[in-house]
Each structure stands twice: as structure tokens, then as C-alpha cells.
Amino acid sequence: MATGYLQITPFDGLFFGKGRPFSIGDESWTEAELLPPPGVVWGALFSQLWYRDNNTPLDALKIGRIMLLGENVTQCYLPAPLDIFIEDEVRRHHHNFYWQDDHGFLTKREEQNVLLKPLTDEKVELPEGYLLSVGSLEAYMGAHEDFNTLELSNVQEIVGQEFKIGIGRDAHRRTAEEGKLYTVHFSHLQPGYCLLVEAEYPDDYPDSGILKLGGEGKMAHFEKVEAQTAADVKAVLAPRLPEGKSDFFKLYLTSPAYLDKQGHPVFLGNKPFRVEGGVTGKPYLLGGFDYKQRRPKPMHYVAPAGSVYILEYKGNAGPISTQQAQSELGYGEYSRGYNQFEIIPYYGDKG
């Protein structure tokens, strides 16, 4: 097995449906995502093995983070952490962690009446729809108050949108049916951009090729990233970790993560951490399609990439280092692109 990066460059606009059924009719719109879910990317890449041998084990290909990459690593982006509170689209604020004494803030679980309050009294918004330059990852991890030095970009500056009209056809006569118009929402990367995927693959995985990505039969070109570019990306994705030990940590999801019945990431189950608070996006349902069974997969709720959770370490070791926290949670493990994260000590006001 080899570990490296795979680069995917679409030929045309792409369609990533949200998995919700829609009826074909006048003024009917399909709902779509701007960026592909990790399972779609994994499936497209795995197809290169499956077409050669449909008995290929599913763990023959594993992927990690999925990023947007421009002409060099200075244009490499991850979904922005949602705890960067934006004021007037210019100033950015960190937050403090407050225990609420007012019974009006008490939650169902004891001692979890927590508020993450921005360090400003002005109106703020979450950076939903923004990307964080990986070159700013170290600055984000080391910041306690000031987020103004971070490089954020609106995803729509890199991923454009286009709309195309479709029409239903009679299955037997192959002719257009009256009143069966619908609109399809496509996304397309700006010139010079591609998807960059961390991957572990067999030694004989193709160096390059063509694959189908998303719905509507759209195609893309893939290739292994050359050694120098891979080394540059790997270096910028390995920022210096904050030193010291802590009881509290900030968990920043860089990909969607499956949720349990309590609304917490499943991969935190049976781990010595308790979720005390967070800044999360709206959970949504995510499924997929099983090619072997030829049927849709069950849908599960996921937390969107960029969601942030504040964790308290509840193990017996006392305060632990960031490296120990990474080890406890399985940092850097590849699978199908979900449950990817960064974790750092959290120093907000916990008084």
C-alpha cells in the first residue's frame, strides 16, 4: 500500500444531489451541494479498482481530508472552522467559554449549561460558506483572541454555480413529455482549481485516468500528485502543535462526521472525552448508493465540516498533551473521508 495525494479535475460542471427525491414538473428545482460528500469522492476513486475486479475489498482504498487546491499550496483550502465569528465581513473574533448560572440556560445534562460567547458585543455571523487557507491552520490553532490574520475565502469565489434545464422523457417513445421541465443545480471549479484528496491505495493503483463524479454522468480526470507537490502539501498540513497539557480541547471537523443519538460525533463514543459545548452547522442526512446491492444506502445524520466542539478530557491521566489527545481519538486515520479533524488545547475563559 502507498500513501499520497490524488488530484481530481472535473471536465465540466458537477451535480451533487442532497439525496432528497424530487418530482419532475414545471418549476421543479433539484437541491444540490457545492462540494462533493466524501463518500462520493471515495466511490469515484474506488471504481478504478472495482472495474478491474468487483471483488476488491472495500478497504483497499482509504481517503482522508478532501481539499480545494489552486496552482500551488498557497491556494489550498479546508472548510472554515465555525467558531470564527465574523463582524461586518471584516473583523473576526474568538470566543470565551462560560458556565451559565442562570437556570434559564440549564440543559438536560448536569453541568453542561455552557455558552460560547464571541469576544465582542457587536452582531456576528458564522463563517458558513467560507474556506480556511491551510497556510492559516497554524495561526488558527495558536490564536487565543485575534482571528484577523487568518486567510478566509468565500467558497463561491472558487466554486461557481450554474443552472441547467432538463426535461422528462417518455420511457417507451423516448420523446419529451409536456409539463416535465426541471432545473438542475451544477457546481464548477474556477480555472486552475481541483480537488486534492489524501489517500492510501494499492501500489498498482493507476497513475492517472478518467472517472465519473457525482450525478448526471459528469466526468473528471484524476492523477497522482508529483512527489514535490505532495511534500509541500504535507508540510503545510503539519503545523506546529501548541505545547503544554490541558483538560480542555477544541475539536475542529475538517470533514462531515456521523452523529449519534445525542447529536455528538460517533467517533467520540467510548473515548475519555465529554462534549461541553460547540459551534456547529445544521446536521443533515447523508446516504449513498451501494453498487453491489444496486440500491441506496441508509441515510444518517452528519455534522457538517467546520463544526467545532469543546471537549473535556475525563480520563485518569490528568491533563494531557495534544499528541496524547490525537492518539486517543485516532487522528490521521483514513477510511472513506469522514470523521477527519484537528484537535488543539482550548484556553477560553472557563471560570
N, C-alpha and C positions, 0 to 999 in steps of 0.2 A: 504494500500500500504506500502511496505517496501523498504528501500534503502540499498544497499550494493554493493558487488562486485561479479561478476561471472567469473569463470576461465574456459577457453576453451583450451583443449589439443588435437591436431589432432592425429589420429592414423597413418597417412601416409602423403605423400606429398599432397599439396593442389594446386588447379588451380583457379586463379582469373583473368579471362579474362578482357581485356580493353574495351569490348563492341563493338569492330570493327569486321565486318564479315570477314571471310577468306574462301578461296576455298580449297577443299581437292585435292591435287595433288602433283606431285613429288617436293620435296624440299620446301614444304609449311610449314611455321612456324606460330604458333599462338603467339599472343602478350599477355603477362600476367604481372600482378603486383606481387611484392614480398609479400606485405601485403594486407589484405582484406580491401576493402572500408567499411566505417561504415554501409552503408545500407545492405551489405551482412551479417555482424555480427548481426545487428538488426533483419533482416529477419530470420536468423537461430534460434535465441533465441525466437522470436515471434512465430515461428512454433510450439513450445511446447504448446502454448495456442491455436493456430489456429487448431491444430489437434483435440483438445478436443471439441472446439466449433468454427466453422468457421464464426460465427457472433461476435466473440470477438472484442470489439472496438480497433482500432489501437493505441489509447493512453494508453492501458492497460499495455504496456511495453515501457519504455523510457530508453535510454542509453546516457552516456556522453563520457568521454575520453576512448580510447582503447589503452592499453599499452602492452609492452612486459615484462614479469616477469620471472625471473630465480628462484633460490632456496630461495631467500629472497629479502627484499626491496632494498638491495644494488645493486641488479640486475634488477631494474625496469626502463624502458626507454620510452621516448617520442621521436617523430621526432625532430631532432635538429633545432633550430632557424637558418634561413638562413643568418642572419646578423653577424654570427661568421665567419669572413674572415680568411681562413686558408692559411698560408705561409709554403711551403715545408712540408706539412702534420705534422708539429710540432708546430710552433708558431701560435697563434690565436690573431686576432686584432678586436677591436671595431671600431667605425666609428664616424665621425662628420657630422653634418647637415649643408650644405652650401646653401645660396641663391646665385644663379648664376646671375651675371650682364651682362655676355656676351649674346648678342641676339641669338647666335647660340644654346643656351641651353633653350630658351624660349619654353614653351609648349602652347597648345591651351587654357588652362585656365589661367586667370590672376593670377599673384602672386603664381604660382606653378612651378617656374623654380628652382627646388630643386635637389641637389646632395647629396647622402650619400657616403662620401669618407672614405675608410679604413684609419686607423691611421698608415699607412706605405706607402712607395713608391715602395715596392717590389711587385712582381707578387703574386696575391692571388686567391683563388678559394672559391666557396660557399660550405658549408658542405652538399651538396645534397648526399643522401645515408648514412647519419650519424644519430646516435641516441644520445640523451642527457640523462644522468642518472638523474632521478628525484631528487636524492640527491644533484645534482648541480643546481637545479632550483633556489634556494635562492641566490646562488652565481651569477648566470646569471642575476637575477633581480636586484642585488645590484652593479654590475660591471659598471664602467664608462669608463674604458680604457683596463684593463687587463682581457683577457678571458683564459689565460693559465692554470688557476686552474680548469677549467671545465672538467668534465669527458665525453669525446665523444667516441663512439664506432661505427665502420663500421657495417652497418646493415647486411652485408654479413658474418660477424663473428657469427651472431646469427641466421640469416635466410639463409639457404643454398639453392642451386638451383640444379635441376635435370631435365633431358630431357628424354621424353619417346616417342617412335614411335607408331603412330596409323595408322589404315588403314580403308578406307571406305568400306562399305559392300552393296551389292545389297539388296534393301528393300524387295524383294519378295523371292529370293532364299537364302538369308542370307549367301551368300558367299563373299569372298574378291574380290574387283574389281581391275583390273590391273591399275597401274598408280595412285592410290588413297592413297599414303602414305602421312602422315603429322607428324609434330613434335609438341608435347605438352610440354609447359614450366611449371614445377611444382616448388613450393617452400616448404621447410620443416624447421620446427624449430629444432634447435640443442637440444640434450637431456637435460632435466631439465627445458626447457622454455615452456611458454604457453602464451596465450592472456589473459589479465586481463581487464575486462570491468566494468566501473561504471554503475550501473543500478538501476532503480526504477521499481518494479514488484509487482504483486498481492501477498497477504500473502500466497496463496496456490500454488505459483509457485514451481515446482519440485526442490528438493534439489540437484538432480543430474540426469543425463540421457545421451542419445546419440542423436546427431543431425547431419544433413547434412550441410556441409560448403563449399561454392564455387561450381565450376563445376566438371564434371566428376564423380559425385556421391560419393565424398570423405566424410568420416565420422570423427567425433570428439566427445570427451567426455566433458561434462560440469558439473560443480558443484558450489554451493555457497561457497564462501571463508569463512573460520572459523573466528570467532569474533576477535581473537588476531591479525591475519594477516591483517584483514580488518582495525583494529585500527592503526596498524603500517603504512600501505599504506596511510591511510587518514591523518596521522600526517605528513608524508614526502611530501604529496601533498598540504600542507597548510603552505607554507613558510611565514616568517615574511615579511610583505609588507613594502616598503620604506615609511618613514614618510614625512610629508610636503604636500604642494599643488603645482599644476603645471597647465600650459596651454597646455603642450605638453605631449603626452603619446606614448608608444610603445605597439603595439598590436601584439602578437605572437600567430599565429594559431597552435593549437595542434591537429587539425583535418582538413580535407578539408572543405572549405566554398564555398557556391554557390555565383556566381558573377552576378552583374547587368550589364547593357549595357555599363557602363563606366569602367568595369573591377574592380570594388570595391566590397567587400563582401556585399551581400544583407542585412545582418542583421544590417549594419550601416545606412541603409535608414531611413530617418526621425529622426535620432538621432543628437544631437548637436555637432557633430564632423566632421571635414573635413580631408580627406586624403591628406597629404602634400608630402609624398614620401614613399618609401619602398624598400625592397629587397624580391622579390617574385620568386617562381618557375614558370615553364611554365604551364599555365592553360591547363586543359584537359577536355574532355567530359565524363560525368558520367551519367548513366541511372539506369537500374534495371529491374526487372520483376514483374508484378502485378499478383499474384496468383489467385485473384478473377476474374479478367478480362481475365486471361490467355493470356497476351500479354506483350511485352516490354513496359517499361515506357519511356516517352520523355527524351531525353538527354539534359543536361545543363552543361555549363562550370563551373568548380570549380577551386579555387586556392588550390594548394597542401598544406598539413600540413607542418609547418615550415616557411611558408611565414610570413614576418614581415612588418607591416605598421606603419608609423609615423602619428599620429593623432593630430590635434589641436582642443582644446575644444573651441566651438563657442557659448556656452550658455551665459546666463545673470548672472550667479552666480560668474563670475570671476574665478580665479584659484580654482581647486577642488582637493580633495584627491583621492587616488587610490580607496578607498572604494566607493566614490561617482561615479567615472568613471565605476566601476564594476556594480553598481546599474543601471546606465544609459543604459548600454549595455546588461544587462541580464546575467551577469556572473554566471556560475554554473547551468544554466537551461538545463535539459535533454530533448532530443527529439529522434532523430534517429542517434545520434553520430556525426552529422555535426555541424559546427559553434562553436566548442569548442576553447577557447582561454585563454591566460593570458594577463593582461594589467598592465603596470607599468609606472611611470613617466619617461620621456625622458629628459636627461640632456646634449645631444650633443651640440656642438658649433652651435648656431643658429644666429650668428652675420652676 
